[in-house]
Amino acid sequence: MGKILVLGCGLVGKTIVKDLAKQHKVGVVDIELSNLKEISKIASVETYHLDAADKSALETIVNEYELVVSAVPGFLGFRVLKTLIELGKNVVDIAFFPENPFELNELATEKKVTCVVDCGIAPGLSHMIIGYHSAISKIDEATIFVGGLPFERTLPFEYKAPFSPVDVLEEYIRPARFVHNGKIIEREPLTELELVDFKGIGTLEAFLTDGLRTLLATSNVPYLKEKTLRFPGYAQKIQLLKDCGFLSNEPIETKSGKVVPMHLTEKLLLSKWKLNPDDEEFTIMRVILKNKSENKKTIYEIFDKTDKLNNDFSMGRTTGFVACAVANLLLNKDFQEKGIIPPEVLAQNEKCFHYTLSYLKERQIRIEIKEE
């Protein structure tokens, strides 16, 4: 049994806390008192009502724990991670912050700590799959298709988000980077639209988003791409919002004063995109790896849906359980490399990769692997 501090107890954080509390002593930090009250009813944990961005407050409790899992919002992630490194703590991070995590590598190495970043499903498990296979064989091309969607398709967007709409919308304004013939290429997000079929789900549309992150710096795969999955027609509707300026962060003058269009759009979409407790959703990911010299294709397909019995959304399960698996690896000292560690580097350790897959399968997340 270890001692783990989890920062953030939202949709994903709650799932992480419940899972880890089955075998570890867990502390939970959250700025929302309601989140702490809710988790206290369903798991035996120590709760701390404070702001994870408050370095002095965090410092008073963090030394009681061996490891920290950071599940704070993205806009806080980099600052919180830096604080944790300065405090000398090993970290598993799912904040998915926009900053470059490698900027903290020198500090993490100096402090002799291990910080596994982007430790969810995508980025996270997607990167592990590519990192593991790149280490054992030549991969010429890798494509990631991933998305989380509601089973009930409600117009106009046929989409609901397990987190704030602004985190989703940000994906549609950042240039999408991918690797083509060994070079990093930028394209507009929502482009290179294609239709992809999934057994039991039907046809989804896939489009470019900027999800490769650390793989752009660590991978030697010459052709590398990630695409987001949605129900057909979604990208066109988001592109319309974008073309009309609703995703702009530049303030505009109105009769009521200055307004940031993105802030308004976020507020308007909050109720339409919000996942309600009774909603059922699914997360699906397909990773295709090609070795052209051997004419070999390896396909991973991961599928999960809302766990109604345990009241966990699939996005919380698929993201959270990857983080939990890695937390156990660090506590058990199965991985001890110091610095900022992306998932694809951790997965080059065969034991770590297969442990993570087994951890997910034990929690009834379906993982199919086939070769063609």
For each residue, the residues with C-beta under 8 A, 3 or more apart:
1: 23 24 25
2: 24 25 66 67 331
3: 24 25 26 27 64 65 66 67
4: 20 24 25 26 27 65 66 67 68 69 327 331
5: 26 27 28 29 61 62 64 65 67 68 69
6: 9 13 16 17 20 26 27 28 29 68 69 71
7: 13 29 30 52 68 69 70 71 72 80
8: 12 13 29 30 52 70 71 72 73
9: 6 13 14 17 28 29 30 32 35 36 38 39 71
10: 13 14 30 35 71 163
11: 14 15 162 163 275 313 315 316
12: 8 15 16 71 94 120 162 163 315 316 319 320
13: 6 7 8 9 10 16 17 28 30 35 69 71 320
14: 9 10 11 17 18 35 38 39 312 316
15: 11 12 18 19 312 313 316 317 319 320 321
16: 6 12 13 19 20 69 71 320 323 324
17: 6 9 13 14 20 21 26 28 39 43 45
18: 14 15 21 22 39 42 43 310 312
19: 15 16 22 320 321 324 363
20: 4 6 16 17 23 24 26 69 324 327
21: 17 18 24 26 43 44 45
22: 18 19
23: 1 20
24: 1 2 3 4 20 21 331
25: 1 2 3 4 46
26: 3 4 5 6 17 20 21 43 45 46
27: 3 4 5 6 45 46 47 48 61 64 65
28: 5 6 9 13 17 36 39 45 46 47 48
29: 5 6 7 8 9 48 50 52 58 61
30: 7 8 9 10 13 33 35 36 47 48 49 52
31: 49 50 51 52
32: 9 35 36
33: 30 36 37 49
34: 37 38
35: 9 10 13 14 30 32 38 39
36: 9 28 30 32 33 39 40 47 48 49
37: 33 34 40 41
38: 9 14 34 35 41 42
39: 9 14 17 18 28 35 36 42 43 45 47
40: 36 37 43 45 47
41: 37 38
42: 18 38 39
43: 17 18 21 26 39 40
44: 21
45: 17 21 26 27 28 39 40
46: 25 26 27 28
47: 27 28 30 36 39 40
48: 27 28 29 30 36 61
49: 30 31 33 36
50: 29 31 54 57 58
51: 31 54 57
52: 7 8 29 30 31 58 70 72 76 80
53: 72 76 79 80
54: 50 51 57 58
55: 58 59 83
56: 59 60
57: 50 51 54 60 61
58: 29 50 52 54 55 61 62 80 83 84 87
59: 55 56 62 63 87
60: 56 57
61: 5 27 29 48 57 58 64 65
62: 5 58 59 65 68 84 87 89
63: 59 87
64: 3 5 27 61
65: 3 4 5 27 61 62 68 89
66: 2 3 4 90 331
67: 2 3 4 5 89 90 91 92 327 330 331
68: 4 5 6 7 62 65 84 89 90 91 92
69: 4 5 6 7 13 16 20 91 92 93 94 323 324 327
70: 7 8 52 77 80 81 84 91 92 93 94 95
71: 6 7 8 9 10 12 13 16 94 95 320 323
72: 7 8 52 53 76 77 80 95
73: 8 76 77 95 164 167
74: 77 95 96 97 98 167
75: 97
76: 52 53 72 73 79 80 95 97
77: 70 72 73 74 80 81 93 95 96 97 99
78: 81 82 95 97 98 99 101 104
79: 53 76 82 83
80: 7 52 53 58 70 72 76 77 83 84 95
81: 70 77 78 84 85 91 93 95 97 101 104 115 117
82: 78 79 85 86 104 107
83: 55 58 79 80 86 87
84: 58 62 68 70 80 81 87 89 91 115
85: 81 82 88 89 91 104 107 108 111 113 115
86: 82 83 107 111
87: 58 59 62 63 83 84
88: 85 111 112 113
89: 62 65 67 68 84 85 113
90: 66 67 68 113 114 115 330
91: 67 68 69 70 81 84 85 113 114 115 116
92: 67 68 69 70 116 119 323 326 327 330
93: 69 70 77 81 101 115 116 117 118 119
94: 12 69 70 71 118 119 120 124 319 320 323
95: 70 71 72 73 74 76 77 78 80 81
96: 74 77 118 120 123
97: 74 75 76 77 78 81 101
98: 74 78 170 174
99: 77 78 103
100: 103
101: 78 81 93 97 104 105 115 117 118 214 340 342
102: 105 214 217 340
103: 99 100
104: 78 81 82 85 101 107 108 115 340
105: 101 102 108 109 339 340
106: 109 110
107: 82 85 86 104 110 111
108: 85 104 105 111 113 114 115 338 339 340
109: 105 106 112 338 339
110: 106 107
111: 85 86 88 107 108
112: 88 109 338
113: 85 88 89 90 91 108 338
114: 90 91 108 330 335 336 337 338 339 341
115: 81 84 85 90 91 93 101 104 108 339 340 341
116: 91 92 93 119 326 330 341 342 343 346
117: 81 93 101 214 340 341 342 343
118: 93 94 96 101 123 124 127 213 214 342 343
119: 92 93 94 116 124 322 323 326 343
120: 12 94 96 123 124 125 318 319 320 322 323
121: 124 125 126 146 283 285 302 315 318 319 322
122: 125 126 127 144 146 211 226 285
123: 96 118 120 126 127 211 212 213 214 215 342 343
124: 94 118 119 120 121 127 128 319 322 323 343
125: 120 121 122 128 129 285 302 318 322 343 356 360
126: 121 122 123 129 130 144 146 211 226 285 287
127: 118 122 123 124 130 131 213 214 215 342 343 344 347
128: 124 125 131 132 322 343 344 346 347 353 356
129: 125 126 132 133 287 289 300 347
130: 126 127 133 134 139 142 144 215 219 221 224 287 289 344
131: 127 128 134 135 218 219 342 343 344 345 346 347 348 353
132: 128 129 135 136 344 347 348 350 353
133: 129 130 136 137 139 289 298
134: 130 131 137 139 219 220 221 344 348
135: 131 132 347 348
136: 132 133 350
137: 133 134 291
138: 291 293 294
139: 130 133 134 142 221 289 290 291
140: 221 222 223 290 291 292 293
141: 221 222 223 224 288 289 290 292
142: 130 139 219 221 223 224 225 287 288 289 290
143: 224 225 226 227 287 288
144: 122 126 130 211 212 225 226 227 285 286 287
145: 196 206 226 227 229 284 285 286 287 288
146: 121 122 126 211 226 227 228 229 283 284 285 286
147: 204 228 229 230 283 284 285
148: 162 281 282 283 284 314 315
149: 158 159 160 204 229 230 231 281 282 284
150: 153 154 158 159 160 275 279 280 281
151: 280 281 282 305
152: 279 280
153: 150 158 231
154: 150 157 158
155: 158
156: 237
157: 154 234 237 269 272 273
158: 149 150 153 154 155 230 231 233 234
159: 149 150 230 231 234 273
160: 149 150 273 274 275 279 281
161: 164 165 167 168 273 274 275
162: 11 12 148 275 281 313 315 316
163: 10 11 12 167 168
164: 73 161 167 168 266 270
165: 161 168 169 265 266 269 270 273
166: 169 170 262 266
167: 73 74 161 163 164 170 171
168: 161 163 164 165 171 172 273
169: 165 166 172 173 247 262 265 266 269
170: 98 166 167 173 174
171: 167 168 174 189 209 210 211 228
172: 168 169 189 190 209 238 242 247
173: 169 170 189 242 247 249
174: 98 170 171 189 210
175: 186 187 188 189 210
176: 186 187 188 189 191 208 209 210
177: 184 185 186 210 212 216
178: 184 185 187 208 212 224 225 226
179: 182 183 184 185 212 216 219 221 222 223 224 225
180: 183 185 222 223
181: 222 223
182: 179 222
183: 179 180
184: 177 178 179 216
185: 177 178 179 180
186: 175 176 177
187: 175 176 178 191 192 208
188: 175 176 191 208
189: 171 172 173 174 175 176 207 208 209 210
190: 172 193 207 208 209 235 238 239 242
191: 176 187 188 207 208
192: 187 207 208 227
193: 190 205 206 207 235
194: 205 206 207 227
195: 203 204 205 206 232
196: 145 203 204 205 206 229 286
197: 202 203 204
198: 201 202 203 204 284 286 301
199:
200: 303
201: 198 204 282 284
202: 197 198
203: 195 196 197 198 232
204: 147 149 195 196 197 198 201 229 230 231 232 284
205: 193 194 195 196 229 230 231 232 233 234 235
206: 145 193 194 195 196 227 228 229
207: 189 190 191 192 193 194 227 228 230 235
208: 176 178 187 188 189 190 191 192 225 226 227 228
209: 171 172 176 189 190 226 227 228
210: 171 174 175 176 177 189 213
211: 122 123 126 144 146 171 226 228
212: 123 144 177 178 179 215 216 224 225 226
213: 118 123 127 210 216 342
214: 101 102 117 118 123 127 217 218 342 343 344
215: 123 127 130 212 218 219 221 224 342 344
216: 177 179 184 212 213 219 224
217: 102 214
218: 131 214 215 342 344 345
219: 130 131 134 142 179 215 216 224 344
220: 134
221: 130 134 139 140 141 142 179 215 224
222: 140 141 179 180 181 182
223: 140 141 142 179 180 181
224: 130 141 142 143 178 179 212 215 216 219 221
225: 142 143 144 178 179 208 212
226: 122 126 143 144 145 146 178 208 209 211 212
227: 143 144 145 146 192 194 206 207 208 209
228: 146 147 171 206 207 208 209 211
229: 145 146 147 149 196 204 205 206 284
230: 147 149 158 159 204 205 207 234 235
231: 149 153 158 159 204 205 234
232: 195 203 204 205
233: 158 205 236 237
234: 157 158 159 205 230 231 237 238
235: 190 193 205 207 230 238 239
236: 233 239 240
237: 156 157 233 234 240 241
238: 172 190 234 235 241 242
239: 190 235 236 242 243
240: 236 237 243 244
241: 237 238 244 246 247 265
242: 172 173 190 238 239 245 246 247
243: 239 240
244: 240 241
245: 242 248 252 261
246: 241 242 261 262 264 265
247: 169 172 173 241 242 261 262 265
248: 245 252 260 261 262
249: 173 260 261 262
250: 260 261
251: 258 259 260
252: 245 248 258 259 260 261
253: 257 258
254: 257 258 259
255:
256: 259
257: 253 254
258: 251 252 253 254
259: 251 252 254 256 263 264
260: 248 249 250 251 252 263 264
261: 245 246 247 248 249 250 252 264 265
262: 166 169 246 247 248 249 265 266
263: 259 260 266 267
264: 246 259 260 261 267 268
265: 165 169 241 246 247 261 262 268 269
266: 164 165 166 169 262 263 269 270
267: 263 264 270
268: 264 265 272
269: 157 165 169 265 266 272 273
270: 164 165 266 267 273 274
271: 274
272: 157 268 269
273: 157 159 160 161 165 168 269 270
274: 160 161 270 271
275: 11 150 160 161 162 279 281 313
276: 279
277: 311
278:
279: 150 152 160 275 276 306
280: 150 151 152 305 306 308
281: 148 149 150 151 160 162 275 305 306 313 314 315
282: 148 149 151 201 303 304 305 306 314
283: 121 146 147 148 302 303 304 305 314 315 317 318
284: 145 146 147 148 149 198 201 204 229 301 302 303
285: 121 122 125 126 144 145 146 147 300 301 302 303 318
286: 144 145 146 196 198 299 300 301 302
287: 126 129 130 142 143 144 145 299 300
288: 141 142 143 145 297 298 299
289: 129 130 133 139 141 142 297 298 299 300
290: 139 140 141 142 296 297
291: 137 138 139 140 294 295 296 297 298
292: 140 141 295
293: 138 140
294: 138 291
295: 291 292
296: 290 291 371 372
297: 288 289 290 291 371 372
298: 133 288 289 291 369 370 371 372
299: 286 287 288 289 368 369 370 371 372
300: 129 285 286 287 289 367 368 369
301: 198 284 285 286 366 367 368 369 370
302: 121 125 283 284 285 286 318 360 365 366 367 368
303: 200 282 283 284 285 365 366 368
304: 282 283 314 317 318 364 365 366
305: 151 280 281 282 283 314
306: 279 280 281 282 312 313 314
307: 310 311 312 313 314 317 364
308: 280 311
309:
310: 18 307
311: 277 307 308
312: 14 15 18 306 307 316 317 320
313: 11 15 162 275 281 306 307 316 317
314: 148 281 282 283 304 305 306 307 317 318
315: 11 12 121 148 162 281 283 318 319
316: 11 12 14 15 162 312 313 319 320
317: 15 283 304 307 312 313 314 320 321 363 365
318: 120 121 125 283 285 302 304 314 315 321 322 360 365
319: 12 15 94 120 121 124 315 316 322 323
320: 12 13 15 16 19 71 94 120 312 316 317 323 324
321: 15 19 317 318 324 325 359 360 363 365
322: 119 120 121 124 125 128 318 319 325 326 343 356 360
323: 16 69 71 92 94 119 120 124 319 320 326 327
324: 16 19 20 69 320 321 327 328 359
325: 321 322 328 329 355 356 359 360
326: 92 116 119 322 323 329 330 335 343 346 352 356
327: 4 20 67 69 92 323 324 330 331
328: 324 325 331 332 355 359
329: 325 326 332 334 335 346 352 355 356
330: 67 90 92 114 116 326 327 333 334 335
331: 2 4 24 66 67 327 328
332: 328 329
333: 330 336
334: 329 330 349 351 352 355
335: 114 326 329 330 341 346 349 352
336: 114 333
337: 114 341 345
338: 108 109 112 113 114
339: 105 108 109 114 115
340: 101 102 104 105 108 115 117
341: 114 115 116 117 335 337 345 346
342: 101 116 117 118 123 127 131 213 214 215 218 345 346
343: 116 117 118 119 123 124 125 127 128 131 214 322 326 346 347
344: 127 128 130 131 132 134 214 215 218 219 347 348
345: 131 218 337 341 342 348
346: 116 128 131 326 329 335 341 342 343 349 352 353
347: 127 128 129 131 132 135 343 344 352 353 356
348: 131 132 134 135 344 345 353
349: 334 335 346 352 353
350: 132 136 353 354
351: 334 354 355
352: 326 329 334 335 346 347 349 355 356
353: 128 131 132 346 347 348 349 350 356 357
354: 350 351 357 358
355: 325 328 329 334 351 352 358 359
356: 125 128 322 325 326 329 347 352 353 359 360
357: 353 354 360 361 367
358: 354 355 361 362
359: 321 324 325 328 355 356 362 363
360: 125 302 318 321 322 325 356 357 363 365 367
361: 357 358 364 365 367
362: 358 359
363: 19 317 321 359 360
364: 304 307 361
365: 302 303 304 317 318 321 360 361
366: 301 302 303 304
367: 300 301 302 357 360 361
368: 299 300 301 302 303
369: 298 299 300 301
370: 298 299 301
371: 296 297 298 299
372: 296 297 298 299
